[in-house]
Amino acid sequence: MSTNITGWRRWLWPLQSRKVQVAVATVLVAYAAQAGWMLNEDTVLTVLGVGVALILGIAHEDAGRARGAG
């Protein structure tokens, strides 16, 4: 059984992580606002805040799972 990752899978395998998915979505919204999309400052701050909260929540959940807590 081969475990070599080739092609696009080599570059896209981090997207299997929920933390990475949330981080990418958060960065895309921040970049869109910087690139000139008409996004309200409150909207951008809300998306960034929710993104950070989700990443911390997922990390907390993963830490509990690693310790074996229910």
C-alpha positions, 0 to 999 in steps of 0.5 A: 500500500502506497502512501505517496500523495501526488498531484493536486492532492499534495497541495490540497490535503490541508483543506481536509482540516476544519481549522484550515477551511475556516481560516481560508474562508476568513482570509478570503473575506478579509482579502475581498474587503482589501481588494475593493469589494464593498463590504461594511467594516462591521461585516469584515470584523464580524467575519474575522471574529467568528472565524477566530472563534470557530478556529478556537472552538475546533481546537478546543474540541480536538484537544478534548478528543485527544485526551479522550474526554467525552 
